[in-house]
């Protein structure tokens, strides 16, 4: 443990994974009940795209505590669309 003040800061990341999986399962169940024919290849492509999108969106929630603790650098690139989205969400 880096310090007690960083305990639990990665919890939102892990909780969001459970929420995202539940949401994904609900959407898949609705899609299976619909009469829209979907090929297995298309379903896999959409599934992989969702995983990549969600992981890129939620990874900063996991990396917040090591950045705050000074373990990793907060910025590698001058601009991050993910940080822009999260920053706007935190200000709301």
N, C-alpha and C positions, 0 to 999 in steps of 0.2 A: 504494500500500500504506500502510495506517495505521501499521503497526509489525510487526516480525518476530514478536512474541509472539502476534499474531493470525493468522499464516499457517496455513492449513489448518483453521481453526475451522468453515468452512462445508462442509468435506468430508463430514461425516455426512449433511448435507441431500442432497447430490448422490448419494451412495451409496444413501441410502434411496429416492431416486426410481427408481434402477435396480432395486432389490429390489421395490418396489411394482409397477413395470411388469411384471416377471417373474411376480410373484404373480398379477397381474390376467390376464396371458396364460394362465397355467396354469389358472386358474378358468374362463376363457372356453373353453379347449379341453375341459375336463371337461364344461362345460354343453352344448357342441355334440355331444359323444359321447353324452350322456344322451338319453333319449327324451322329455324334457319339452319340449313346444312353448312357445316364447317369441316374442312378437311383436317386430318390429323397434323399435317405439316403446317398449316396456317395456325392451328391452335398452339403448336409448339413455338412457332415464331412469335406469336403474341405473348405467350408465357415467358419466353426468354427476354423479350423486350421489356416486359413489366418488371422482371427481376432486376435487370440492369438499371432501369429507370428508378425503381424504388431504392435500390442500394445506393445509387449515386445521390439521391435526394436525402436519405436518412444517415448516411455515413458521417456527415459533420456533427450530428448529435452524439455519436460515439466518440469522435475525436475532440470534443470540446474540452474535456478534463485534461488530457495531456497537453493541449495548447495552453490552457490556463495555468498548468503546473510548470510550463516552460520546458517540457520534455521534447516536444516537436515544434517545428516552425509553423506559425499560423498561415503564412502566405508564401506560396511558391510562384504563382502567377500573379500578375498585377490586377486581374479581375476574375472573379468567379461568379458565374450565374447562380450557382447553388447558394453561395453566401449571400448574394443579393436577395434571393427568395426568402431565405431563413431570416435575414435581417429585417425584411419587410414584415414577416410574420411576427417576429419578436416585438416590433414597434407597435403593432396593432393591439 
